[in-house]
Amino acid sequence: MSPNQVVIVTNLIKLQKAVCLLLPLQTRKLTTILPERKVMANVLTTISSLTLADPSFDTPNKIDLLLGAEVYGQILLEGLIRGSPGQLIAQNTRLGWILSGQVGEINQSETCHNTVVTLHSTLTDENTLLKQFWELEAEPKGVSDKVYLTPEEQRCEEIFKGTTKRDESGRYIVHMPFRSSDPACKYGGSKDIALKRFLTLEKRFLRNPEFKAQYSAVINEYIALNHMDIVQDRDKEGCVYLPHHAVIRNEKSTTKVRIVFDASCVGSNGVSLNHDLMVGPPLQPELRHIIMRWRCEPICLVADIVKMYRQIRVCNDHTDFQRILWRENPDDEIQVLRHLRVTFGTSSAPYLAVRSLQQLAQDEGAEFPLAKNRVLSDFYMDDLMTGCQTIEEGVEIYKQISELLKRGGFQLQKWASNNKELYRLIEDGQQIPQTQGNMELKTDAISKILGLTWDKDNDEFVYTIQLNELDLPVTKRKVISDIARLFDPLGWLAPIIITAKVFIQRIWMTGIEWDAELPAPLLKEWLDFRKNLCNLVKFRLPRWINSSKENRVLELHGFSDASNVAYAAVVYVRIIDREGQIHTTLVTSKTRVAPVKQRLTRELCMAGRN
């Protein structure tokens, strides 16, 4: 067992007919030897006849075991002996008599030793994925479900409305929504922590020069675009320094390296910048609703905002809460840089970005009615998913949204459409006036949009899954990791997802540990299921549900069913177009695993309908 490792198994210590349940923590160093010097004989007179828990307590030695306060109360017995001043106090316990108190005069020149033991727990990748999986399977909760704001959400809105301004170019300048006027995070010694993390990052740079070059390019871009500046007053008090690291995104067509600024890093006082920031209220529609709306128009348009967070300025009073440490080479002096824009990694960043975009729609939307409605309803963070009935309408939407966002300092990129004629008009830029320079178009047939894979040439959703290579032995942890990667926000893969959810329930009921191998029957079943997941590449679903203003009939048909294993509900749309053709398409479905406590099947059917 390695130092600083938490022991998961429980140990039983028998204490004279009593039993204590302990969860031990092993650490490399608990404290110095105690006592620091041998105890003189004159302080031992009152305890010479007692049965001690530690008979050699008077001789300096290492500590064998430290019991927490929750155990201390369980071992105490009646019996307390107090001596005269300068003598020890004896307390009777199930372990024997234990001693405390001052021994001899305190020498002011002696060194005081302090050892701090910290246990820091984080979710494993599997736990994080599983949490996201179940959140996705939960009932949708979007902005439309909010009937009121909490006091903190109201305060966040008041700060935005009362302090947000625009500069001469129209760009928004926001205040960071602090919970307090004097945030505790600035007193946590964050600079020392950021320095240690940066020196560790530099070691990684030495091992991977290519990674270092990409990382430096991102930092230099920040400075060149005036999204960061170099701070001259390095010793200013009350500043917060953010550690940083990179996330590699090989699937991205633009920047492969994204730098993450760790605003959740706690200081010496246990407080982080994110702890002091308000998150803000939910502002956007539920993801499922946006996708459903996107399927209703025959012609669709997609795009995303270039560096959305970084298009919004942070007020000068708050930029010192976003300092970082940096240097190009280990031989250089370490510089202090400061974020001037909304920073990726701060808990308030999503709120400030979306709120600024929506404020832009309110401020400038009167001139751009087609754009205003779509900015408020068809954006999910920086992704636009909208549609129209005709090419002419698509042209106007493109022009209006581009011009509206330009007024707030935002720029759209990676435009794509299922309609080749509309796409050609955007690409040529001849019949549509160019509103912005250096516009990027999405030329790939396959696009990733909000986690979904869209084939724009065939206007279909396709499914891809990236599983790790099968690594034996197969454990509960590996199974959960694979299942949590199944992304299905609208229930199009319900038969597969419910099978996976039932399998999770069955694994849990076995009681096996995270890293224990699956029992043979479950293992065979899982290997067959995992192999069949490869067939998901054959899955295709039309994006457009064939709805239009000229339809003769549009009906929604819902069904629910249940068994003693699971229950589900599904909704289809049935459309009769103007030619009398019938089109039936899956809209959405929802599945639930039946509870372990058995319920009547008819009760589960009713639950599915609800």
N, C-alpha and C positions, 0 to 999 in steps of 0.2 A: 504494500500500500504506500502510495507516494505522499509526501507532506502536503498539507493544505487540502487533502482529499476528504470529502464528506463520506462517512460510513453509512450506507443505506440500511444494512442489516441492523437489527436491534440486539442489544446485549442485556443480559439479566445479571445484576449484582445482588447476591443474597446477603442481607444484613441482619443477622440474628432473627430469623423468622419473618423478616420483612423483605419485600422485593421491590426494587425501583427499576423502572423502564427508562433506559438512557439511549439517546442518539448522539454518539460521540463524534467529535471533530478532532482529527489529528493535525497538528501543526508542527512546523519545523522547530519553532522556538516559542515556549510559553512565557517564560520570564527568566530572570537571572537566578542563581542559586539563592536559597533562603534557609536560615537567616544569613545575612551577609557576613556576620562574624559569629564566633561561638558564644553562646549565652553563658553568662557568669553564674556561678553556683548560688550566689545570694538571692537570685530570683526564683529558685527552684524549691524553696522550702515548703510552700503551700501545696505542691502537687506531687511530692515524692512518693506518696502511697497510692496514687491513682493509676488505673489501667488506661494508658494513653493510646489514642489512635495511631500516633507516630512516636514510638518510644525514643527515637534518636532525633527528635525535633530540634535539640539544642546544637546539633552539628550541621554546618552549612552543607547543603546538598541540592540536587535537582528536584523539582516538583514532579511527583508521579501522576497526579490526577487532580484536576480542578473541577469542582462541582458547582453548577449554576444555582441561582437563587431558588429556582423551581424545585430542585432536589433538596436543598439545605433544609427546608421546612419539614421534609418527610423523615429526616434522620434525627431530628432533635428529640431529646428526652428531658424529663425533669431533672434539675440539678445544675446549680450555678455557684461557683466558688470565687469570691472576690478577695484578693489579698490587700495588703497595705499599698500605698502609692509606690510605684516602681516595681511592683510584682505583677505576675501574669494573672489573667482571668481564665478560669477553666469552665467549659460547657460540656455537659454530658450528652452523648449522641449514641446512636446504634453502632457506630464504628469504634466507640471508645471516647475518652475525654479529649476534646480539642482545645487548643490554647490560643490566646490572642492578647495583645497589649504591648506596651512599650518596654523595651529591655535596655536599661542604661540611659545615659545622657545622649542627646542628639548632637553629633559633631557637624557643625555647619559646613565644614569643608568637604564632607563626604559627598560622593556623587549620587544623584538620584537616577535610578534606572526606570525607563518606561518602555513597555512593549505593547504594541497594539495588534490585536488579532481581528481581522475583518473577514466576514463571510459574505461574498457577493454572488447572488444567484441570478442567472438569466435563463430564458427559455431556450431549449435546443432548437435547431432548425426544424426538427420533426414536430415539436410542440407548436412552433409558430405556424408551420404549414397546416397542421391539424386545426388550430384555432381559426385560421382564415377559412378553412374548408367548412367548418360548422357555422361560422358567421355567414358565409355565402348561402348555406342551406337554411338559415333562419328566416323568419318572416321579414319582408322588406320594410325598411324604415328610412324613408327619404324626407325631404323638406316638407312634402305635402302632409306627412303624418304629425308634424309638430303643431300643436294647438297653442302653445305658449312658449316663451323663452324663460330659461332659468335666470335668477338674478345675475349670475356671472355672465351669461350670454347677453343679457340686456346691457350690462356694463361694457362689454366688449363692443357692442353696436354703438353705444354712446361715445366711446373713445374714437371709433372710426368716423362717425358722423361729425364729431366736434373738432377733430384735429386734422383730418385728411385735406390736403391741398393739391394743386397742380402747378407744375412749373411753366415756364414760358413756352415750352414745346407741347404742353398738354399732358405730360407724364405725371402720374400720381405720386405723391409724397405721403407716406403713411407713418404713424407712430406705432411702435411695438406695444401690444396691449398687455401691459404689466398688471399683475394683481395688486401690487403695492406701489406707492410712490417712491419707496426706498427698497428696491429688490435686494434680497439677501444674497443672491448669487454673486454680487460684486465683492463680497467679503470672504469668498471661499478660497482664495489663493489659486485661482484657475491657471495662472501663468506657469507655475511650477509643474502642474499636471500636464498642461499642453506641451511644455518643453520635453518632458520625459516621453510623451507619446510621439513627438516629432523626431526625437533621436532614434526611437525604435523604427519609425518609418524610413529614416535615412538608411538604416541597415538593410532594409528591404530594397531600397534603391540600388545599393551596391551589388546585391545579388541579381538584380534584374534591370540592366541599363535601359532596355526598351520601355519597360514600365515607367521608369524614371523620366524618360523623354516625353512620354505621353502625359504624365502628371504635370511636368513643368510647362508643357504647352497649354494645358488648361489654366494653370495659375497665370501664365503670361497673357493669356487671352483676357482673363478677368481684369488685369491691370490695363491692357491696351484699350479695352472697351470702357474703361473708367467705372467698372463695377467694383473695383477695389482700389485703394490707394495706399501708398507707403507712409506710415506714421512716423513723424519726427519726434514727438513727445512720447518716448517709450516708457517712461517711468510714471506716467499719470496714474493716480490712484482711482479706484472705483471702476476699473475696466474688467471685462470678461473675455477670456481667451478660449477659443474653441479648438479642441483637438480635431484632426481631420484624417481621413483615409479614403481609399478609392473603391468603387464598385466597378468591376469589369463587365461590360454589356456587349458581348460579341455579336449579338443578334441585331444591334442597332446599326442603321445605315449611316448615321451621322457620328456623333462623338462616342467612341468606345469606352472611354474612361469617364466616369462621373465621380466627382469628389463629394464626399459626404462630410458635412461639418457636424461634429458631435455635440449638439447643444443639450443633450441629456447627460453629459458627463458631470458628475457631482463634484463639488469642491470639498475642501477640508471641513466645511460646516455642514456637509450632507445635502446641499442645495445646488441644483443645476439651473441654467438659464431657462430650460423648458419648464421647470417646476414653477418658476415665477411668471410664466407667460400664460395667458388665457388662450384656449383653443378656438373659441368662437362657436356660434351656432351652425348647424348644418344649413347649407345654402342651395344645394343642387338637388335635382330630382334623382330618384332611385335609378341606378344603372340599368335595371331591367326595363324601366319605362322608356329611357332614351333609346334603347335597342328596339323596343317594340314600335316606337314612333318612326324610327329609321326604316323599318320594314314596310311602312305604309305608302311610300312614294315610289313611283316607277323609276324616277331618275334620282340618283343619290350623289352627294358630294361629301368628301371628307378632307380634313386638313388638321394641322396642329399649330399651336403658337410657338414661335421661336423663343426658347429660354424664358418662359412665362414669368417665373419668379423674379428674374433679373431685369425685367422691364419696369419694375416698380421700385422707386427710391425709398430709402428709409431716412427719416428726419435726422439732421445733424446731431441732435441731442442723444440719439440712440445708437449711432454707428459704433461707439466704443464698447457696446455690448457684443460686438461681432468681430473681435480681433482674432488674428491667427498669427502663428510663427512660421517663417519660411526663409530658405536660402537655396540658391541654385547648387552650390557645392559645399561639401563638408568643411572646406578650408575658409569659406566666406564667413563673415559675421552674420549672425541670425538677425533677420529683419522682422519688423512688426508690420503686418498688413491689416487693413480694416475693410470689412464689407460695407459697401455703400447702398446695396440693394437688398431686397428681401432674400433671405438665405435658406437654401435647401438644408433641412435638418432641424430648423426651429419649428416648434409645435404650432405656432401661429401662422406660418407661411402659407399653408393651403387656404386658410380663411382670408388672409390679406389679399392673396392673388385672385381668388374667385370673387371676393367682395369688390375689389377694384374693377374687375371686368364687368360685373353687373352694374356698378356705379357709372361706368362709361356708357353702358346701354341706356341708363336713365338720363344721363347728362346730354348725350348727343343723339339719342335714338329718334327724336322727332324728325330729323332729316332723313333717317334711314329706317323706315317702318319694317321692311322685310328683314333687315339685319337685327333690329332690336329684339323682335320676338325670338329669333333663333339664338341669339347670344344668351337670352334668359332661359331657354328651354332645351337647346340642342348641344350645349357644351358639357363635357364631363372633364373637369379640370382644364387641361390645355387641348383636349381633343374635341374637334367639331365633327358631328355626325348629323347631317341634315339632308333634305331632299326636296323635290319639286315635281310638278306635273309635266312641264314643258322645258325645252332647251332655252327658250327666251327667258323664262322665269329663273332658270339656273344661272344664266348670264347676269341677270340683275342681282341675284343673291350674292354671287361672287363679287361684283363691283361694290355693293353696299357694305358687306361684311368687311372687305379689305379696307375700305375707306374709313369706316367707323372705327375699326381697331387701330388704324394708323393714327387717328387723332389722340389716342391714349398712349402711343408709343409701342403698341403691339404689332407684330407682323406674323402673318400666316405662311406656312410652308407645307410642302409635301401634299399638294392638292391632288386629288384623285377622284375619278367618277366612273360609274359603270357605262355611261353614255360616251361613246367614242367621239361623237361630234362635239359635245360640250367640252370634253377633254382637249380636243384639238384647238378649239377656240381659246381655251385658257393657255394652252401650250404656245400657240402662235402669237398671242398677245396683239393680234391685228384688229379684230373686231371688238376686243375688250381693252380699253385703255389700261396701260400698266400703272398700277397705283403704288407699287413698291419695287425697288430694285433687288436683284439677286434672289428672285423667287425660285424655290425648289419645287419640282414636280415629282410625284410618285410614279415611277415608270414600271415598277415590278407588278406582275399580274397578281401575286399573292401579297396581301397586306395584313399586318397585325393591328387590330383596332380594339382597344379596351379589353385585351386578353383573348379576343376572338380572331379567328383566321378567316379572311374574306378573299375570295377569288373574284376580282372585279371584272375580268373578261367574261366569265360565265355568270356573274352576279349570284354567287352561291357562298354559303358558309361551308367551310371544310374543317376537319378536326385533325390536329396533330398533338401528340403527346411525347414528351421527352422524359423517358425513364432512365435511371442509372442502370448500368450493366448489372446483370444478376450476379450477386455476390453471396456465396454460401459461407456460413449457414444463413438461412432465411429466418430473421427474427421479427418480433412484433414491431420494433423500431423501423426496420426496413419496409415492412408492409405498410405501416402508417405513412411513411415518407412517400411511397408510390401513390397511395390512394389520395393523399392530400394534394397531389399535383393534377388531379382531375378537375378542370375548370368548366363548370356548366351552369352559368348564372340563370338561364331560363328553363332548365329542365329538359332540354332536347335529348339528353342521353340518360333519361330517367331509368330505364331498365338496367343500365350498367351501373349508374350511381347507387341505386338502391341495393343492388347486389353487393357493392363495396361496403355500404353502410351496415348491412346485415352481417357481413364478414367481420367488420370492426367489433360489432356487438358480441359476436361469438368468441372472438379472441379475448375480449375483456372478461367474458364469463369463465374462461379457463383459468384466469388468475395468474398467468405466466408473467414473468418480469420483462422489461423492455428489451433486454438483450438475450433473452432465452429463445432457443430455436423452437419453431412451431411444431406441435405434435404432428405425427405422420399423416393422419387424415386431412387436417387443415392444410398441411404443406402441399399435398397433391392438388387439393382444390385451388389453392392460391396460384400454384405454378400454371395450372390450366387457364385460370382467369387472366393472369398476367400475360400469357402468350396471346390470348384472344384480344387483348387491348390493342395489339398491333393492327387489328382489322378496322380500327376507328378511322384509318386513313381513307376508307371507302365511304365514310359518312358524308353526305351532302344534303344541304337544306337550302331551298331558294330564299334569297334575302327578301324579295318583294312578295307580298301576300296577294298580289293582283287587285289591290284596292284602287279605286279611282272615283271621281265624281260622277262618272257615267254608269256605275254599277247599278244593276236592277235590284239585286238582293245582297245583303250582307248579314250573316248570322253568326253568332257565337254559340258553340256547342260545348258544354262541360260534362265531364264524366268523373265519377269517383268509384273506387272499389277498395276492398280490404281483404286481408287474410290474417291468419294468426301470426304471420311474420312481419308484414308491412301493410301500409295503406297509402293511397295516392289519389291525386286529382289531376285532370288534364283538360286543357281548353284548345279547341280547334276553331278556325274561322272558315266559314263556307260562303263563297261568293259566286253569284251568277252575274257575268258581265253583260254588256249590251248585246252581244251576239248570242247570248243564251248558254255560253260555255260555263261549266261548273268547275270551280277551283277550291280545293280543300287543303288547308295548310295547318301544321302544328304551330301553335302560338307559344304556349308555356305549359309546364307541368310542375308538380310538387310531390315529393315522396317523403314518407316518414317511416322509421323503423318502429314496429309495434313494441310497446314497453315490455320489460321482462315480466312484470306482473300481468297475467293474462286478463284480457278484456274480451267481451263478446264481439264477434265479427261485425255485427250490425252497429255496435257503438263505434268501431273503427271506421266504418263506412260513413257515419255521420261526421266523425272527426275529419275525414278527407274532404267532405263537402264544405266544411267551415274553413 
